[in-house]
Structures are given as C-alpha cells and as structure tokens.
Amino acid sequence: MGLLEYQAKGLLASAGIAVPAGRVATTVTEAVAAAQQVGLPVAVKAQVPTGGRGKAGGIALARSVSEVEAAAQRILRLSIGGFPVQALLIERAWAGEISDATRQLEWYAAVTLDRHEQSLVALFSTAGGVDVEVVSRQTPWRMLRLPVAATGSWWPFQGRELVARAKIETCWTQPLNRLFAAMVNLAYREDALLVEINPLFPAPSGELWALDAKIERDEAAFFRHDQPPGAVTPPLDWTTLAREVSRLPEAQVAAVLENRARQAGLAYVRLTGDIGIIGNGAGLVMATVDAVQRLGGRPADFLDVGGGARRERVQDALQLVAADPQVRVILVNVLGGITRADEVAAGILAATGTLAERGRRLPLVVRLAGNRSEEGRALLSRSVTGAGGPIHVASSLTQAVQLAIETA
C-alpha cells in the first residue's frame, strides 16, 4: 500500500529524519489557515497516490495568502493519474530561501526491496529531482547501490563508500550514515517495500532534509502492525467507521476500509462500482463478481467471510460494506457447507436492524443455498425491510445479480 506524502513524512519524522513543517488541508479556507500557521512562503502540494504531480500542475509555490488561495482553488479542481485531488499538503517552502546555486542540489535516497537479491538495498544519487528515472536509465552509474545486511544494520563504512563513489565532500559522511540508518530501521519497522526521499536537500547547515517522500508498505505484513500478538480486536462499529470514511479523501477510503476488514478477520478488497458483494469462499465471491460484471453491473468490493462464518462475522461484513458511500445495494451470495445459511441470515438481520436504526438506507439481495438454506430463507422472509430498504431473496445467482443491478 502506497502512503500519501504527508503520511510518509510523518513516518520519516518519527524516525528522526528532518522534514519541512506542514499541515494537511481539504478546503481553500483550511489551506490559507495552514499557510499562516506554517509561515510563508509555502508549497501547495496535491495529495494523491501517484507520481508526476509536479508535471501535472499539482505543486505550486505561494509567497502570499492570495497566491495560496489561488493555488489551492486550482489544484483542488485537478485530477492526477485518475485520482481527484481532495487533500493538500501546505508545507514550508525551501525554494524561496536558498540561493540559485544550492537550489540545484537535489539528491536522491531510497531503501527498497530487491527481490532478486532477496534483501533490502540502499540507493543514492546526487542527481535527484523529477527526472531521476531518466537519470537512472540513461546514466545508471550515477545511481549508487549498496546491499543492506540481513540483520537490518547500516555500517559506518557504507556512508564513507557512498561519499567516495559520489565524489562529494567528506563532511556528508555522518549525515548520510544517520539518514540511511534511520531509513533502514524504518523499512524494517514498517515492513516497507520502499522508503524513498526525492528530492533530498543537503542544507548548508549540514542537515539532510526530505523535501518529498514515498513509502510503500507490504500489505501481507499488516497483521503485525494492526493487530499485535495478544491484542483484542474491537467490535466493528458502523457509526464510527462511516463517520471516519465520510471525512476522508476518496483516495484514502479503500485503505481505511481494507485495514478495518483485516482487523475484523475479513478478506476484503475495495473496487470502484456500486454493488457491494459478500460471499463465503474466494472462488464463490470471484464468481459472483464476474457474474455482476458479465451482466452489466459494477462490483463495489470483494468480501469473503470465509468458511464456517458465524452471525457476528456476517454482521461485521455487512456493516463494513455499508460504510462505503459508493455502495447502493448489497448482494449476499452464500453456499452453505460448513457455513450454516441460517447463521448468515441471522447475521444479516442483526446488521440491517442496526443500520436501519442509524439511518443507512440500503436494499439487499440475498441468495442462500446448501446447508440450512431453507431455514435461512424463512428467517429473511419474515422481515420485509433491511437497513431501511427491502430484502430480496433470490432463488439463483443469475436472478440475484439481475435484481442487484436493477436495484442499483
């Protein structure tokens, strides 16, 4: 999972790496207030999970309040790489404070996973900036590369080697050693596949400043961070989750919902449509997603409650999907085996009762087959509404999908 710039810089700062003062804003008014807090001049930077922001006009230097207001209005209307800009980082600018000579000093530093070597590697170049990919491709000798020990240690001689190979002043040996030691520790601590600083600014004072940053975390290792050994996962509360999601930029909604699903032990991936999909077993859920797409619908998610799911798990699943503002109807497709269909029905009724009390108006389409499916359908038939909307009980997957598409 790739973090937004302000999130990545928060982690860098926690590791002792210098980052400019900054504030996050989602409106023009908030941007102006943030600029006044940080101090002019400021950089107004779009927060989207993709690169190329500068070339797309997503970064602007503002020297006055009026320039901040104009830049924020313009950037918040942009869409970069298919992501609408819904948040800004208002950050203390360096471009207006350094001389023309030092302004050209844009270094590059990264710690990343080399799958071929099966270890982390450190990358460093004195030719950073927006065209670092071109530099790496056309002049690969300018991108220095050092292996990181399997113990996660960064050794002093490695800093000396970087300075010698990059042909820079030896006064940067200790700052580079401190920087890479912190980046390596951060990569191990966060299970990061990439910790990148570009540009890295060597200040005349001898400090190394991270002016932009990118961190990608390994999703397979989230369980170590979100649910430490012995931790008790709190029950999923729809009101709290829905309130949190409603305040987020669209680019961050998937990360929050997927993170909460992991905490609840649910296999969940957010998609881009409006039909929420819940099933038991990855194969059945994938077949349901395919059926929705084949008949012209747009799946909003993939959610597998797993085998043997009890009513509490089904209730959590339904509330999680209902917290997604893009969902207009939920399709539940369950084949009873070790999972009892009547338990699924009980979980559906419990969740829809809670959602109806809290004002979430959402129809459901349910298809139950297999173990205790008749009992499950009987339970659902006694309820004419769920989550403020009707519950449609379908006899086949095709009928369920067609009903879901029509309802959406």
KAHULIN-V260487 format. One line per field, one symbol per residue. ss: DSSP state (2 for helix, 1 for strand, 0 for the rest). Layout:
ss = ???
//
This chain:
ss = 010022222222220001100111100222222222220001111100000000000011110022222222222000110011000111110000000222200011111111000011111110000002222222022201111000000002222222222200000222222222222222222201111111111100000111001111102222222200000000000222222222000222222222222220001111000011111002222222222222000010111100000022222222222200000011111111000022222222222222222000011111111100222222222000110111111100222222222220
//
